[in-house]
């Protein structure tokens, strides 16, 4: 079996080699000719999968995307050709939550905030948004949720309309998929008009899709009224609006979900799905393939509490590192290089905590105990 995979998918050879011949390709430059004989195609969000890419291929049986988003996949076309498809929904949710938590701790430190006195508005309450809401509750942060789709389908979902959330929230974090049409379209959800609704010092965090925020409108607004802003995603990636950089507290290269666990979990989910389709027993397992973390164990003191968790989390990840790398390299090596060369980052679960019994609120954040 011929398996073609994006070269930036971690552990892809380790997982798939026993199923067939694995060939790697550049996800941004891949051509129809390169994958014309692929029986399995494994991609990321940088590769549009449509008739233009797949028409020469007459043998393709399975396509998997190691991402939670599926905007780059023409699912109608795949269905018309009876090609099986799978995504990695939720694979990097914890990684994105830990990114946002690092952002919140940084902003609180910089602006002398008491996070428990702030209202966090979460726009898009799927895998990531729901986990973030639970983590925020663990940190005693007040939360408003905005998800019109869930509001339509879940009777007890506490939905706050977006315009109302803009007026009330002290921090807004976006976690919505990209939809350009319809009553729930998220394209340019934050635009010239909705920007004008925000509190003067409302902080913005976007780790969802770049075009959820109109970047030109944001730049114009920030030139007249600065506010805390954090962007991990941008319009027109990789050719981003660099004029925004001086106005941003944190700027990163679409890496919120790029923990080792988050990326490898996406590969593992596609592997499990392909094994299922082939009726093959999986031979590889994620836990056995993950590298040993630089910090593996921490002893908690009996008086460990909420004020200490920020320092514990920073043993594993501090968003200031990625901001510094971004500003240093963006004009030279560029956006895609920053993503491809992203340094190792581990999730909270890689750290085994010993000593005092793990509080429930720490488990809500994603930490695990040695037990």
C-alpha positions in Angstrom: 0.0 0.0 0.0 1.3 3.4 -0.9 0.9 6.0 1.8 1.7 9.6 1.2 2.0 11.9 4.2 2.8 15.5 5.0 6.4 15.8 6.1 5.4 17.8 9.2 3.2 15.1 10.7 5.1 13.7 13.7 5.7 10.0 14.1 3.9 9.2 10.8 6.6 6.7 9.6 6.6 5.1 13.1 2.9 4.6 13.0 2.2 3.7 9.4 5.3 1.9 8.1 4.0 -1.6 8.9 0.9 -0.8 6.8 2.7 0.2 3.6 5.4 2.3 1.9 5.4 5.8 3.5 6.4 8.8 1.2 6.6 12.3 2.7 5.7 15.5 0.8 5.6 19.3 1.4 2.1 20.1 2.3 2.1 23.6 0.7 3.7 22.7 -2.6 2.4 19.1 -3.3 1.2 18.6 -6.8 -1.4 16.2 -8.3 1.4 14.3 -10.0 3.2 13.7 -6.7 0.2 11.9 -5.2 -1.2 10.3 -8.3 -0.5 6.7 -7.1 -1.4 7.3 -3.4 -3.8 4.8 -1.9 -3.7 6.6 1.5 -3.2 10.4 1.7 -2.4 12.1 5.0 -2.5 15.9 5.1 -2.6 19.0 7.3 -4.6 22.2 7.0 -2.1 23.7 4.6 -3.1 21.3 1.8 -6.4 21.9 -0.1 -7.8 18.5 -0.9 -10.2 18.8 -3.9 -10.7 17.7 -7.5 -7.7 19.7 -8.7 -5.4 17.7 -6.4 -7.0 14.3 -6.8 -8.3 14.0 -10.3 -5.3 12.1 -11.7 -5.5 9.6 -8.8 -7.6 6.5 -9.6 -6.6 4.4 -6.6 -7.1 6.6 -3.5 -9.0 4.8 -0.7 -8.5 6.9 2.4 -7.8 10.5 3.2 -7.0 11.7 6.7 -6.3 15.2 8.0 -4.3 15.5 11.2 -6.2 18.6 12.2 -9.5 19.5 13.9 -10.5 21.9 11.1 -11.8 20.5 7.8 -12.2 23.7 5.7 -9.4 22.5 3.4 -11.2 19.3 2.5 -13.9 19.1 -0.2 -15.9 16.4 1.5 -18.6 16.4 -1.2 -16.0 15.5 -3.8 -14.6 12.7 -1.7 -18.1 11.3 -1.1 -18.8 11.4 -4.9 -15.7 9.2 -5.4 -16.4 7.0 -2.4 -13.1 7.9 -0.8 -13.1 7.3 3.0 -12.3 10.4 5.1 -11.3 11.0 8.7 -10.2 14.0 10.7 -8.4 14.3 14.1 -11.2 16.2 15.9 -10.0 17.2 19.4 -6.5 16.0 19.0 -4.8 19.2 20.1 -7.6 20.7 22.2 -5.6 20.4 25.4 -2.6 22.0 23.8 -4.6 25.1 22.7 -6.1 25.4 26.2 -2.6 25.4 27.7 -1.5 28.1 25.2 -4.5 30.3 26.2 -3.8 29.7 29.9 -0.2 30.8 29.4 -1.5 33.9 27.6 -3.9 34.7 30.5 -1.2 34.4 33.1 1.2 36.5 31.1 -1.4 39.3 30.5 -2.4 39.2 34.2 1.2 39.6 35.2 1.8 42.4 32.6 -1.3 44.4 33.4 -1.6 43.6 37.1 -4.9 41.8 36.7 -6.7 39.6 39.2 -8.1 37.0 36.8 -10.8 36.1 39.2 -12.2 39.6 38.8 -12.3 39.3 35.0 -15.0 38.0 32.7 -13.7 35.6 30.0 -15.8 35.4 26.9 -15.3 32.2 24.9 -16.6 32.3 21.3 -17.0 28.8 20.0 -17.6 26.1 22.6 -16.6 22.9 20.9 -13.7 20.6 22.1 -11.4 23.5 22.8 -13.8 26.1 24.0 -15.5 23.6 26.4 -12.1 22.6 27.9 -11.1 26.2 28.2 -14.3 27.0 30.1 -13.6 24.1 32.5 -10.0 25.3 33.0 -11.2 28.9 33.6 -13.7 27.6 36.2 -10.8 25.8 38.0 -9.0 29.1 38.2 -12.1 30.9 39.4 -12.4 33.0 36.3 -16.0 34.1 35.3 -17.0 32.9 31.9 -19.5 33.8 29.2 -20.1 31.3 26.4 -21.1 32.1 22.8 -22.0 29.3 20.5 -25.3 29.7 18.6 -25.1 26.2 17.2 -25.0 24.6 20.6 -27.7 27.1 21.7 -30.0 25.7 19.0 -29.4 22.1 19.8 -28.9 22.1 23.6 -31.8 23.3 25.7 -29.7 24.1 28.8 -26.7 25.6 27.1 -26.0 29.1 28.6 -25.5 31.1 25.4 -24.5 34.8 25.3 -25.1 36.4 21.9 -21.9 37.7 20.4 -22.7 41.4 20.4 -23.7 41.2 24.1 -20.5 39.2 24.9 -18.5 42.0 23.2 -20.0 44.5 25.5 -19.6 42.5 28.7 -16.3 40.6 28.5 -13.0 41.7 29.8 -11.2 39.1 27.7 -12.4 37.4 24.5 -10.9 34.1 23.3 -12.0 32.8 19.9 -12.3 29.0 19.3 -14.7 28.9 16.4 -14.3 27.0 13.1 -14.3 29.1 9.8 -17.6 29.4 8.0 -18.1 32.1 5.4 -21.8 31.9 4.8 -25.0 31.5 6.6 -26.5 32.9 9.8 -23.6 31.5 11.9 -20.8 32.6 9.6 -17.6 33.3 11.6 -15.6 35.0 8.8 -14.8 38.5 10.0 -16.9 38.0 13.1 -14.8 40.6 14.8 -14.9 43.5 12.4 -15.1 47.3 12.3 -18.6 47.3 13.8 -18.1 44.7 16.5 -14.7 46.1 17.5 -16.6 49.3 18.4 -18.7 47.4 20.9 -15.7 46.2 23.0 -14.8 47.7 26.4 -11.9 50.0 26.0 -9.4 47.6 27.7 -11.0 44.3 26.5 -8.2 41.8 25.6 -8.5 39.7 22.5 -7.0 36.2 22.0 -7.4 34.4 18.6 -6.2 30.8 18.5 -8.9 29.6 16.1 -8.9 30.8 12.5 -7.1 33.9 11.3 -10.1 35.4 9.3 -12.4 35.3 12.3 -10.9 38.7 13.0 -10.7 41.2 10.2 -7.0 41.9 10.5 -7.1 45.2 8.6 -9.9 46.5 10.8 -8.0 45.4 13.9 -4.9 47.2 12.8 -6.9 50.4 12.2 -8.6 50.1 15.6 -5.4 49.5 17.4 -3.7 52.5 15.9 -6.4 54.7 17.5 -7.1 52.7 20.7 -4.5 50.2 21.9 -5.7 47.2 23.8 -4.2 43.8 24.8 -4.2 41.5 21.8 -2.8 38.1 21.2 -2.7 36.5 17.7 -1.7 32.9 17.0 -3.7 32.8 13.7 -3.7 35.3 11.0 -5.4 36.2 7.7 -3.5 35.2 4.6 -1.1 32.8 6.3 1.8 32.6 5.7 1.8 36.1 4.2 0.6 37.8 7.3 -0.1 41.5 8.0 3.2 42.3 9.8 2.1 45.8 10.4 0.1 44.4 13.3 3.2 43.3 15.2 4.0 46.5 17.1 0.5 46.5 18.5 0.4 42.9 19.8 1.3 41.7 23.2 1.9 38.2 21.9 2.4 37.1 18.3 2.9 33.4 17.4 2.9 31.3 14.2 -0.3 29.2 14.4 1.3 26.9 17.0 -1.2 26.9 19.9 -2.0 23.3 19.1 1.6 22.3 18.5 2.5 20.4 21.7 4.2 17.1 21.1 1.1 15.3 22.4 -1.3 17.4 20.3 0.4 16.8 17.0 1.2 13.2 17.6 -2.3 12.5 18.8 -3.6 13.6 15.4 -1.3 11.1 13.7 -2.4 8.4 16.1 -6.1 9.0 15.5 -5.7 8.7 11.8 -3.6 5.5 12.3 -6.3 4.0 14.5 -9.0 4.9 11.9 -7.0 3.4 9.0 -6.4 0.2 10.9 -10.1 0.0 11.6 -10.9 0.4 7.9 -8.4 -2.2 6.9 -9.5 -4.6 9.7 -6.0 -4.7 11.0 -5.0 -4.8 14.7 -3.0 -1.7 15.6 0.7 -2.5 16.4 1.7 1.0 17.5 0.5 3.0 20.5 1.0 6.7 21.2 2.3 6.4 24.8 5.1 4.1 23.7 6.3 6.5 20.9 6.3 9.8 22.9 9.7 11.0 23.9 10.6 11.3 27.6 9.9 14.9 28.9 12.8 17.0 30.1 10.9 17.4 33.4 9.0 14.3 34.4 8.2 14.6 38.1 7.5 17.4 40.6 7.0 17.0 44.3 4.1 19.2 45.6 4.3 20.7 49.0 1.3 20.4 51.4 0.5 24.1 51.0 0.6 24.1 47.1 -2.3 26.2 45.9 -3.9 28.2 43.1 -1.2 31.0 43.2 1.5 28.4 42.6 0.1 26.7 39.5 1.4 29.4 37.0 5.0 28.7 38.0 4.4 24.9 37.7 2.9 25.4 34.2 5.8 27.5 33.1 8.1 24.5 33.7 6.5 23.1 30.6 5.4 26.1 28.6 5.7 29.9 28.5 4.1 31.7 25.6 6.8 34.4 25.8 9.3 32.0 24.3 7.2 31.6 21.2 6.5 35.4 20.9 10.3 36.1 21.1 11.0 33.5 18.4 8.3 34.9 16.2 9.5 38.5 16.3 13.1 37.4 15.8 12.6 35.1 12.8 9.4 36.3 11.0 11.2 38.6 8.6 14.0 36.2 7.8 13.1 32.5 7.9 9.3 33.3 7.8 6.0 32.0 9.0 6.2 28.4 7.7 9.8 28.0 9.0 8.6 28.9 12.5 6.0 26.2 12.3 8.2 23.6 10.9 11.1 24.4 13.3 8.8 24.7 16.4 10.8 23.5 19.5 9.5 20.6 21.6 6.7 21.5 24.0 4.9 19.1 26.4 1.4 19.2 27.8 0.7 19.3 31.5 -0.1 15.6 31.5 3.6 14.8 30.8 4.4 16.0 34.3 3.8 13.5 37.1 2.9 15.2 40.4 3.8 13.5 43.6 3.3 14.4 47.3 0.0 16.0 48.3 -3.2 14.6 46.8 -3.9 16.2 43.5 -6.7 18.8 43.9 -9.7 18.4 41.6 -9.1 21.8 40.1 -5.6 20.8 39.0 -7.0 17.8 37.2 -9.5 20.1 35.5 -6.4 22.0 34.1 -5.0 18.8 32.7 -2.4 17.8 35.3 -2.1 14.2 36.5 -0.8 12.6 39.7 1.8 9.9 40.1 -0.9 7.5 41.4 
